[in-house]
């Protein structure tokens, strides 16, 4: 199992600024830090900002060895898009975008449950809005396989940077009566950075990074089945969705990949 939390703030110049946890009902958070949840292994993170110089994770257990410096950022004012290239020939070709996601792979960064974790950032110059999305788990996710089917859904929500916005999910077609495991999510929308699921009776809120168009795939880590079972629901208890933007957004499209039990 895994869950998603986020930090947001403005880095001013080269002096480190402590980012603020995005308000969150399912973890304990403070003005400058979060309490590391029981899912205390950091599986990966995305740092997004226009002019990021460096980002550092700080906690007592990390300080006992050395603080964690994040070595990859997704820089820009928007998520990457597919690029068409023409080198003077008769046709163009596509360059698929790369998400600068820091994946800890088979060696998660193990923290101490209950300790405080802060995220600090600095800009190369001026002021840079910075968002950090962290993925905590109880271990390396075990991929799942099976008869996986995908269903398209819509949302009814508006949001902005620095806050989770909650939406119901309206499926494009009725599901047969039964119980389903959710094993993949794709969220498509302008200015949407990340999304996480709210299941009935489940405390943890697993999620994914969003994409701006259907033609783009998120990092391979979030491909269908790679993160295990995100949660279970029935045809009458469709989960809700929480969305985090880097700008104002409305009504992103959702694709749910499911296995019927």
Backbone bond lengths (Angstrom), bond angles and torsions (degrees), N, CA, C in turn:
res aa  C-N    CA-C-N  psi(-1)  N-CA   C-N-CA  omega(-1)  CA-C   N-CA-C  phi
1 X - - - 1.461 - - 1.527 109.08 -
2 X 1.315 115.45 151.18 1.457 119.76 176.09 1.523 109.71 -146.46
3 X 1.332 115.62 167.03 1.454 121.01 179.92 1.519 109.16 -145.99
4 X 1.329 116.02 164.75 1.466 121.38 -173.03 1.522 109.57 -123.27
5 X 1.338 116.52 133.42 1.467 122.18 172.44 1.520 107.65 -131.63
6 X 1.331 116.61 166.50 1.462 119.39 -175.95 1.522 110.88 -145.47
7 X 1.338 114.45 154.60 1.458 124.11 173.34 1.529 107.54 -124.98
8 X 1.345 115.35 153.13 1.455 119.35 -179.52 1.521 109.14 -152.55
9 X 1.320 115.88 147.38 1.454 119.96 177.13 1.507 111.10 173.90
10 X 1.320 115.85 -171.08 1.462 121.90 -179.86 1.519 109.41 -117.39
11 X 1.318 115.65 124.52 1.460 121.53 173.61 1.528 107.57 -89.70
12 X 1.328 115.95 125.96 1.458 121.07 -176.85 1.524 109.35 -113.31
13 X 1.321 115.92 108.06 1.458 120.09 178.83 1.517 112.11 66.17
14 X 1.317 115.93 -162.80 1.463 121.52 -173.28 1.522 113.37 -86.57
15 X 1.330 117.77 -2.90 1.461 120.88 176.18 1.525 109.42 -83.05
16 X 1.337 117.27 132.95 1.451 120.56 -177.13 1.523 112.52 -61.88
17 X 1.327 114.73 135.71 1.458 122.81 174.23 1.516 108.44 -116.57
18 X 1.329 117.51 135.73 1.460 121.16 177.53 1.524 109.55 -81.58
19 X 1.322 116.32 121.68 1.459 120.51 178.93 1.524 110.10 -73.25
20 X 1.323 115.79 154.75 1.462 122.43 -178.39 1.522 110.08 -96.50
21 X 1.327 118.90 132.90 1.469 119.03 174.43 1.528 111.12 -59.10
22 X 1.310 116.41 137.06 1.465 119.95 173.43 1.531 107.54 -68.89
23 X 1.344 118.70 126.54 1.468 120.82 -177.48 1.525 112.27 -47.16
24 X 1.341 115.37 135.74 1.460 120.28 -166.33 1.517 109.70 -150.98
25 X 1.331 117.38 127.82 1.458 121.73 -178.85 1.518 113.50 -80.23
26 X 1.321 118.65 -20.65 1.462 118.93 -168.45 1.524 113.97 -101.82
27 X 1.338 117.89 1.67 1.453 122.00 173.46 1.530 108.53 -134.37
28 X 1.341 115.82 168.84 1.457 120.71 172.86 1.522 107.67 -92.61
29 X 1.332 116.28 126.94 1.454 119.38 -179.97 1.521 109.90 -134.83
30 X 1.327 114.21 157.14 1.453 122.46 -178.41 1.528 108.23 -124.77
31 X 1.323 116.91 -175.40 1.458 119.83 -178.52 1.516 112.11 -65.65
32 X 1.346 117.40 -27.83 1.463 120.52 -172.92 1.517 113.97 -129.46
33 X 1.337 118.65 7.18 1.462 120.32 -174.04 1.521 110.12 -166.21
34 X 1.329 115.26 171.32 1.458 121.31 171.09 1.522 108.85 -121.07
35 X 1.311 116.35 160.04 1.455 120.55 170.01 1.528 107.37 -87.83
36 X 1.308 117.33 122.80 1.461 120.72 -177.78 1.528 108.86 -58.45
37 X 1.327 117.70 125.53 1.470 120.49 -176.78 1.526 112.21 -72.94
38 X 1.340 115.03 176.05 1.468 119.94 176.05 1.529 110.48 -59.16
39 X 1.311 116.61 -33.56 1.463 120.27 171.99 1.532 106.41 -77.37
40 X 1.321 115.99 85.92 1.471 121.16 -164.83 1.522 114.54 -101.22
41 X 1.328 117.41 13.19 1.458 119.91 179.35 1.529 109.62 -107.38
42 X 1.324 115.71 121.33 1.461 120.11 -179.10 1.525 108.78 -80.73
43 X 1.344 115.18 114.71 1.466 121.04 -176.72 1.523 111.91 -85.44
44 X 1.337 116.59 -27.86 1.457 120.30 -178.67 1.508 109.79 174.56
45 X 1.332 115.90 170.01 1.454 119.60 176.76 1.515 110.13 -156.73
46 X 1.318 114.14 156.57 1.456 122.09 175.08 1.523 108.02 -121.27
47 X 1.331 116.51 129.53 1.457 122.09 174.05 1.523 107.13 -112.06
48 X 1.336 115.75 124.31 1.459 121.34 -176.10 1.518 109.31 -123.35
49 X 1.332 117.35 127.82 1.451 121.65 178.98 1.513 110.89 -173.35
50 X 1.321 116.36 161.85 1.460 120.67 -172.53 1.525 113.57 -83.63
51 X 1.330 117.52 -27.02 1.465 119.32 -175.82 1.521 109.91 -150.36
52 X 1.336 116.11 58.65 1.457 121.62 -173.95 1.527 110.33 -81.16
53 X 1.320 115.73 130.61 1.466 120.84 175.01 1.517 111.25 -94.19
54 X 1.320 116.91 -50.79 1.463 119.37 174.45 1.521 109.97 -159.26
55 X 1.338 114.57 158.58 1.465 122.94 178.59 1.522 107.38 -135.18
56 X 1.318 116.10 139.40 1.464 121.04 -176.51 1.520 109.67 -135.14
57 X 1.333 116.30 136.58 1.459 122.73 172.98 1.523 108.49 -96.73
58 X 1.344 115.77 136.70 1.459 119.49 -175.47 1.525 110.35 -135.14
59 X 1.337 116.45 128.30 1.459 123.17 174.64 1.526 107.70 -154.82
60 X 1.334 118.61 162.81 1.468 119.61 179.16 1.524 113.62 -57.69
61 X 1.339 117.52 -41.98 1.469 118.44 -178.71 1.521 111.47 -67.80
62 X 1.331 117.50 -35.32 1.465 119.68 176.31 1.524 110.04 -69.22
63 X 1.338 116.66 -39.03 1.459 120.41 -178.35 1.522 111.83 -64.17
64 X 1.337 116.89 -27.01 1.463 119.99 179.15 1.522 111.56 -64.50
65 X 1.335 116.82 -24.17 1.473 121.22 175.02 1.520 108.96 -111.17
66 X 1.329 116.07 -80.80 1.462 121.64 170.76 1.523 108.25 -158.93
67 X 1.315 116.14 152.37 1.456 120.86 -178.73 1.520 109.55 -70.18
68 X 1.325 114.89 153.27 1.469 120.27 -175.65 1.520 110.76 -91.12
69 X 1.315 116.53 113.91 1.455 121.74 175.11 1.523 109.18 -91.87
70 X 1.321 115.90 123.55 1.466 120.97 179.39 1.531 108.17 -76.05
71 X 1.312 115.86 130.44 1.467 119.65 -171.47 1.521 114.19 -106.11
72 X 1.335 117.70 9.80 1.457 118.98 -179.72 1.528 108.81 -149.53
73 X 1.328 116.50 134.20 1.461 122.25 -179.65 1.528 109.38 -128.69
74 X 1.324 114.83 151.08 1.461 120.78 170.58 1.519 106.48 -98.52
75 X 1.320 116.46 101.70 1.452 120.92 -173.55 1.524 111.45 -97.30
76 X 1.315 115.92 143.28 1.451 121.52 177.39 1.507 110.98 142.33
77 X 1.322 115.74 -177.79 1.450 121.99 177.87 1.522 111.80 -102.53
78 X 1.338 116.96 -2.16 1.457 121.01 178.62 1.520 108.32 -155.92
79 X 1.328 115.84 166.65 1.455 119.67 178.53 1.526 110.13 -69.99
80 X 1.342 116.98 154.86 1.472 119.62 -176.39 1.518 112.05 -65.84
81 X 1.325 114.71 148.40 1.455 122.51 179.93 1.532 109.28 -117.53
82 X 1.328 115.75 160.98 1.460 121.05 171.32 1.524 108.81 -65.09
83 X 1.325 117.21 134.24 1.457 122.29 -179.60 1.528 109.93 -109.34
84 X 1.319 117.00 133.33 1.459 121.79 173.75 1.524 108.95 -97.09
85 X 1.319 116.58 130.46 1.460 122.03 -174.91 1.521 109.83 -120.82
86 X 1.320 117.05 134.48 1.455 122.67 174.60 1.521 107.46 -129.52
87 X 1.320 116.82 114.14 1.466 121.54 -177.21 1.519 112.67 -95.37
88 X 1.326 116.03 26.39 1.454 120.20 177.69 1.510 113.95 96.36
89 X 1.338 116.72 3.72 1.462 119.63 179.22 1.512 110.90 -89.08
90 X 1.316 114.78 -157.01 1.463 119.59 -177.28 1.517 112.27 -95.77
91 X 1.321 117.68 -5.46 1.465 119.29 -178.31 1.526 110.03 -145.28
92 X 1.314 115.14 164.21 1.461 121.04 178.29 1.523 109.17 -108.46
93 X 1.310 115.71 163.44 1.453 120.93 172.57 1.524 108.70 -134.01
94 X 1.321 115.52 163.78 1.460 121.77 -173.78 1.520 110.78 -102.78
95 X 1.313 116.07 140.93 1.459 122.35 170.16 1.519 107.09 -110.25
96 X 1.335 116.44 118.29 1.443 120.44 179.87 1.531 109.91 -74.36
97 X 1.318 117.96 140.74 1.459 120.32 -178.17 1.520 112.19 -70.75
98 X 1.320 115.88 155.05 1.459 122.47 178.04 1.512 109.21 -114.77
99 X 1.318 116.46 125.77 1.459 121.48 175.46 1.522 108.15 -88.56
100 X 1.331 116.19 123.08 1.464 120.58 -179.28 1.523 109.03 -81.31
101 X 1.325 115.32 72.07 1.458 122.99 -177.71 1.517 108.92 -97.62
102 X 1.333 116.84 128.64 1.466 121.17 177.72 1.517 108.49 -85.66
103 X 1.327 115.49 102.70 1.457 122.61 -176.40 1.525 108.85 -101.35
104 X 1.332 116.25 119.65 1.467 119.31 178.15 1.525 112.34 -82.81
105 X 1.324 116.75 -0.68 1.459 121.68 170.29 1.513 113.20 54.01
106 X 1.340 115.38 -129.59 1.455 120.79 -178.53 1.512 113.89 -82.75
107 X 1.328 118.21 4.98 1.475 121.90 -179.20 1.527 109.55 -130.37
108 X 1.329 117.72 73.62 1.459 119.98 179.76 1.532 111.38 -58.83
109 X 1.310 115.39 154.05 1.461 121.57 176.26 1.527 106.99 -83.36
110 X 1.340 116.59 108.71 1.462 121.38 -174.07 1.522 109.72 -87.34
111 X 1.335 116.21 122.00 1.450 123.63 177.07 1.526 108.87 -107.86
112 X 1.309 116.69 177.53 1.456 121.36 178.40 1.518 109.26 -99.36
113 X 1.329 116.33 120.42 1.462 119.68 179.50 1.524 109.54 -58.51
114 X 1.321 116.14 133.61 1.454 121.59 178.52 1.516 114.77 96.58
115 X 1.327 117.78 -17.72 1.465 119.36 177.73 1.525 109.68 -79.11
116 X 1.320 115.89 166.67 1.459 120.52 179.16 1.524 110.23 -92.15
117 X 1.326 114.23 139.33 1.458 121.90 178.05 1.522 108.66 -123.64
118 X 1.311 116.55 129.74 1.458 121.04 175.58 1.521 109.73 -121.41
119 X 1.326 115.35 158.14 1.464 122.63 177.96 1.522 107.30 -123.17
120 X 1.327 116.09 124.65 1.459 121.04 -178.94 1.521 109.35 -118.15
121 X 1.345 115.57 142.90 1.459 120.50 -175.98 1.514 110.14 -138.86
122 X 1.319 115.49 153.57 1.460 122.51 174.50 1.519 108.68 -137.25
123 X 1.345 115.61 151.97 1.458 121.96 179.49 1.519 109.97 -104.02
124 X 1.329 115.28 156.61 1.469 118.86 176.59 1.526 110.55 -67.87
125 X 1.306 115.38 -37.52 1.459 121.05 177.21 1.524 107.75 -163.87
126 X 1.331 116.00 158.65 1.449 119.74 177.73 1.516 112.06 63.11
127 X 1.322 115.10 -149.13 1.466 122.02 -178.64 1.519 109.67 -119.85
128 X 1.336 116.31 133.35 1.455 121.50 -179.44 1.521 109.65 -127.53
129 X 1.332 116.74 123.92 1.460 119.83 170.91 1.526 108.05 -68.98
130 X 1.323 116.67 131.39 1.462 121.64 -176.11 1.522 109.07 -129.28
131 X 1.325 116.12 132.56 1.457 122.09 173.39 1.520 108.27 -124.12
132 X 1.325 116.12 133.49 1.468 121.53 176.03 1.526 108.14 -119.51
133 X 1.328 116.72 126.44 1.464 122.81 179.13 1.519 107.31 -112.18
134 X 1.341 116.95 120.46 1.456 122.50 -173.82 1.527 109.91 -113.07
135 X 1.317 115.18 140.01 1.464 122.30 -178.92 1.534 108.15 -115.59
136 X 1.346 116.75 111.38 1.464 123.14 -179.46 1.522 109.68 -104.52
137 X 1.346 116.29 139.33 1.448 120.01 178.34 1.511 112.02 -140.75
138 X 1.332 115.11 178.50 1.461 121.02 177.50 1.519 111.89 -98.76
139 X 1.303 116.89 9.29 1.451 122.84 179.90 1.514 109.75 155.30
140 X 1.315 115.82 -178.11 1.460 120.07 179.46 1.529 108.93 -66.25
141 X 1.335 119.28 123.67 1.466 120.34 -178.55 1.520 111.88 -60.23
142 X 1.333 115.41 140.55 1.460 121.84 177.93 1.526 108.40 -95.58
143 X 1.332 118.16 115.02 1.470 119.84 179.71 1.524 111.36 -59.12
144 X 1.319 114.91 151.59 1.459 120.83 178.72 1.520 109.23 -122.16
145 X 1.313 114.56 153.73 1.460 121.42 177.16 1.521 107.67 -136.13
146 X 1.308 115.37 168.23 1.450 119.93 -179.36 1.516 109.89 153.76
147 X 1.300 115.35 -162.59 1.466 120.77 178.60 1.535 107.93 -84.55
148 X 1.330 115.19 82.76 1.453 121.86 -175.16 1.524 109.87 -88.58
149 X 1.320 115.55 127.85 1.454 121.36 176.32 1.521 109.06 -122.50
150 X 1.337 116.82 153.48 1.460 121.55 -177.73 1.524 110.04 -119.80
151 X 1.332 115.12 138.16 1.450 121.25 -179.56 1.527 108.92 -129.75
152 X 1.339 115.58 136.75 1.465 121.30 -179.24 1.515 110.17 -86.13
153 X 1.355 115.77 145.56 1.451 120.28 -178.84 1.525 109.70 -143.93
154 X 1.314 115.59 162.82 1.462 121.81 178.32 1.519 109.88 -117.58
155 X 1.336 115.35 164.11 1.457 121.39 177.56 1.528 109.01 -126.37
156 X 1.307 115.91 167.66 1.462 121.86 175.36 1.518 107.24 -137.12
157 X 1.340 116.46 91.50 1.452 120.29 -170.86 1.523 109.77 -161.45
158 X 1.309 115.98 152.92 1.454 121.94 168.36 1.516 107.50 -133.81
159 X 1.324 116.47 147.51 1.449 120.08 -177.31 1.507 111.14 -158.67
160 X 1.333 115.22 -175.05 1.454 121.28 -177.09 1.524 108.22 -152.34
161 X 1.316 116.34 -173.82 1.454 121.45 179.80 1.523 110.62 -71.25
162 X 1.326 115.26 149.50 1.454 120.64 170.77 1.507 116.58 82.61
163 X 1.331 119.17 10.72 1.464 121.38 179.19 1.520 109.75 -155.56
164 X 1.330 115.69 143.91 1.457 120.51 172.82 1.528 108.77 -80.11
165 X 1.320 117.13 134.75 1.461 122.79 177.12 1.531 108.07 -116.28
166 X 1.322 116.83 130.24 1.467 122.25 -173.75 1.520 111.21 -97.46
167 X 1.326 115.46 139.38 1.462 121.04 179.46 1.517 110.53 -139.06
168 X 1.315 116.04 146.26 1.454 120.13 165.39 1.526 108.73 -72.84
169 X 1.307 115.87 159.52 1.461 122.24 177.56 1.529 107.66 -114.62
170 X 1.323 116.17 123.92 1.459 121.32 177.95 1.519 108.84 -107.28
171 X 1.321 116.14 111.30 1.462 120.26 -179.19 1.517 110.68 -68.80
172 X 1.323 115.72 146.45 1.452 120.64 179.98 1.513 113.89 -74.78
173 X 1.342 116.34 -10.86 1.458 121.22 177.21 1.523 108.13 -154.64
174 X 1.316 116.55 161.08 1.455 120.40 -178.87 1.526 110.16 -77.05
175 X 1.328 115.61 140.24 1.457 120.84 173.47 1.524 109.72 -86.64
176 X 1.317 117.94 144.12 1.461 119.54 171.72 1.535 110.46 -60.54
177 X 1.308 116.49 154.25 1.462 120.46 178.60 1.523 108.99 -58.24
178 X 1.334 116.43 132.57 1.455 119.52 178.85 1.511 112.31 157.06
179 X 1.340 113.93 -174.43 1.460 123.02 -179.43 1.519 109.01 -113.94
180 X 1.333 115.65 141.45 1.468 120.72 -172.29 1.522 110.81 -132.42
181 X 1.321 115.63 142.20 1.460 122.57 170.29 1.527 108.46 -98.44
182 X 1.319 116.36 129.66 1.460 120.82 175.79 1.528 108.34 -89.05
183 X 1.338 117.45 122.44 1.466 121.27 -175.45 1.525 112.43 -122.50
184 X 1.323 117.01 4.44 1.457 119.90 178.03 1.514 110.98 -172.12
185 X 1.332 115.75 146.72 1.457 122.18 178.03 1.524 108.29 -139.68
186 X 1.313 116.64 136.72 1.450 121.82 170.83 1.526 107.44 -126.68
187 X 1.333 116.00 123.97 1.453 122.16 -178.99 1.524 108.35 -114.96
188 X 1.330 116.68 125.97 1.460 122.55 -174.66 1.523 109.02 -120.66
189 X 1.336 116.06 119.91 1.450 118.24 178.91 1.517 112.07 -174.77
190 X 1.310 116.60 147.74 1.455 122.15 176.87 1.525 110.04 -70.28
191 X 1.329 115.93 132.14 1.465 123.88 177.18 1.520 114.18 70.72
192 X 1.328 118.59 12.66 1.468 121.56 176.13 1.527 108.67 -97.00
193 X 1.338 116.39 129.49 1.460 121.02 -177.06 1.522 112.53 -99.22
194 X 1.317 117.35 -43.96 1.461 120.98 -175.77 1.521 109.39 -150.23
195 X 1.328 115.18 162.83 1.461 121.36 178.39 1.517 108.80 -146.42
196 X 1.319 115.76 153.35 1.464 120.25 176.64 1.522 109.57 -144.44
197 X 1.330 115.75 156.72 1.454 122.03 -172.20 1.524 110.61 -99.70
198 X 1.351 115.50 145.46 1.464 123.26 174.48 1.522 107.96 -118.15
199 X 1.343 114.97 107.90 1.459 120.98 -179.70 1.528 109.89 -98.71
200 X 1.301 116.41 146.21 1.461 121.45 174.69 1.529 108.69 -64.01
201 X 1.339 116.76 124.62 1.458 121.23 176.32 1.518 115.39 80.98
202 X 1.323 118.51 6.90 1.475 121.45 179.64 1.520 109.07 -119.57
203 X 1.338 116.04 125.68 1.462 119.76 -178.00 1.526 112.35 -73.69
204 X 1.326 117.17 -40.50 1.463 120.64 -173.45 1.517 110.84 -77.20
205 X 1.339 114.60 152.71 1.462 121.01 -173.97 1.533 109.82 -126.26
206 X 1.324 116.97 81.83 1.467 120.31 179.31 1.517 111.26 -70.80
207 X 1.313 116.66 154.01 1.460 118.72 -177.51 1.499 113.35 -160.87
208 X 1.334 114.80 -166.80 1.467 122.42 -173.40 1.528 109.01 -145.03
209 X 1.316 114.85 170.34 1.454 121.38 168.32 1.526 108.33 -86.60
210 X 1.312 116.77 142.52 1.460 121.58 -178.49 1.525 110.31 -85.79
211 X 1.326 115.68 168.57 1.463 122.47 175.86 1.525 108.62 -131.09
212 X 1.340 118.22 152.12 1.466 120.06 -177.53 1.524 114.39 -78.70
213 X 1.333 118.37 -26.05 1.472 121.35 -179.80 1.518 109.56 -143.32
214 X 1.341 116.09 160.42 1.464 120.89 179.94 1.527 112.57 -63.77
215 X 1.331 117.26 -22.60 1.469 119.69 -176.05 1.521 112.71 -75.00
216 X 1.327 117.18 -7.72 1.463 121.01 -176.57 1.524 109.66 -108.34
217 X 1.327 115.83 138.16 1.450 121.60 175.79 1.520 109.32 -102.08
218 X 1.344 117.80 141.76 1.463 121.15 175.28 1.528 109.85 -71.10
219 X 1.329 118.05 176.03 1.471 119.41 178.53 1.521 112.00 -52.08
220 X 1.339 116.08 148.76 1.454 122.49 -176.23 1.522 111.97 -55.49
221 X 1.321 117.15 -29.55 1.459 120.49 -179.93 1.520 111.38 -54.97
222 X 1.344 116.76 -31.31 1.452 120.54 -175.45 1.533 112.60 -100.70
223 X 1.323 116.78 13.33 1.456 119.34 175.68 1.530 109.28 -62.73
224 X 1.324 115.21 157.38 1.460 121.29 -174.33 1.525 110.64 -53.26
225 X 1.327 116.51 124.52 1.453 123.08 175.96 1.513 115.47 89.56
226 X 1.335 118.29 -17.07 1.464 120.37 -173.32 1.523 113.87 -69.80
227 X 1.333 118.05 -28.07 1.464 120.56 -178.05 1.525 112.69 -100.13
228 X 1.324 116.88 15.51 1.455 120.87 177.97 1.521 112.31 77.35
229 X 1.317 115.58 -158.66 1.461 121.49 179.43 1.523 108.27 -86.53
230 X 1.342 115.73 120.48 1.464 120.02 -178.86 1.527 111.30 -78.88
231 X 1.312 116.81 -29.52 1.458 121.55 -179.45 1.510 109.90 172.61
232 X 1.326 115.38 172.77 1.465 121.72 -176.81 1.525 109.52 -125.64
233 X 1.324 116.39 141.63 1.457 121.19 -179.98 1.518 109.22 -148.87
234 X 1.320 116.43 170.40 1.457 121.45 175.55 1.520 109.36 -113.19
235 X 1.300 115.40 173.33 1.469 119.84 178.83 1.530 111.89 -63.47
236 X 1.352 118.07 -15.71 1.463 121.92 179.42 1.531 112.64 -103.89
237 X 1.318 118.41 -6.84 1.479 120.73 -177.27 1.529 109.71 -125.85
238 X 1.310 116.70 58.11 1.461 121.69 179.53 1.537 109.03 -60.91
239 X 1.330 118.47 131.05 1.467 119.33 -179.37 1.521 111.94 -66.54
240 X 1.330 115.37 161.34 1.448 121.55 171.89 1.525 109.81 -93.39
241 X 1.321 115.06 173.02 1.459 121.46 -177.12 1.527 109.05 -129.35
242 X 1.326 116.99 137.26 1.454 122.07 171.11 1.519 108.67 -112.36
243 X 1.329 116.41 138.08 1.460 121.45 -174.25 1.517 110.31 -126.31
244 X 1.331 114.93 141.86 1.463 122.24 178.25 1.511 108.17 -122.41
245 X 1.338 117.09 125.58 1.451 120.68 -177.85 1.514 112.84 -105.82
246 X 1.331 114.74 170.86 1.462 121.03 168.27 1.534 109.14 -114.28
247 X 1.320 115.53 7.86 1.456 125.83 177.39 1.517 107.06 -170.96
248 X 1.307 117.68 -177.41 1.460 120.04 -178.58 1.532 110.45 -71.68
249 X 1.327 115.89 141.96 1.472 120.89 -178.71 1.520 109.35 -145.86
250 X 1.329 114.73 160.20 1.464 121.03 175.51 1.523 109.37 -143.68
251 X 1.309 115.74 137.97 1.467 125.94 164.68 1.536 115.25 47.04
252 X 1.331 118.93 58.96 1.463 118.80 175.08 1.523 111.74 -65.53
253 X 1.314 115.09 160.06 1.460 122.69 177.17 1.527 109.46 -92.47
254 X 1.337 115.72 145.65 1.457 121.05 -177.28 1.527 109.69 -127.29
255 X 1.337 115.01 140.95 1.472 121.69 172.15 1.533 107.33 -121.08
256 X 1.337 116.23 121.85 1.455 121.82 179.88 1.522 108.93 -105.59
257 X 1.331 116.16 128.73 1.469 121.47 175.68 1.516 108.25 -104.73
258 X 1.307 116.28 122.88 1.461 120.82 -168.44 1.534 111.34 -133.87
259 X 1.326 113.74 158.19 1.469 121.83 172.86 1.525 107.19 -123.71
260 X 1.319 117.94 126.18 1.470 121.36 177.37 1.515 109.12 -81.80
261 X 1.316 115.28 129.67 1.467 120.18 178.88 1.524 111.69 -74.91
